[in-house]
Amino acid sequence: MVRREKQTIFLDATEEDTVLQLKKKLEPIVKRAPEDQRLYNVDTKDPLEDNKTLGDCGYKATTARAQDPASIGLAFRLNDDTFEQGYIKTYTIPPELPDVMKPQEGTVPPAGLSSE
């Protein structure tokens, strides 16, 4: 997934895709040309090089799965030809379920809802 500020974009990519190919996939979504996008590692803030594959950048199928996708940061070029500082708003944490909505021991789930 690619994240910028409050925006999260889920894309399908392989570790053989280059960073430039990922930027081209983003272009129609974010309405910015690839040269006006900077993708970066969200942990280190290091920019990803266009000619490298996602696998070369550490994004592997073994570490980026559908249930736990990898995060890549996105920054846009500013008018002065620099790139904005990478900022990603953290997700909110949902409130705890009220007791009446929590599963009770010994109850049978409704038909079609198995706990397995």
Secondary structure, 3 states (H helix, E strand, C coil): CEEEECEEECCCCCCCCEHHHHHHHHHHHHCCCHHHEEEEECCCCCECCCCCECCCCCCCCCCCECCECCCEEEEEECCCCCECCCCECCCCCCCCCCHHHCCCCCCCCCCCCCCC
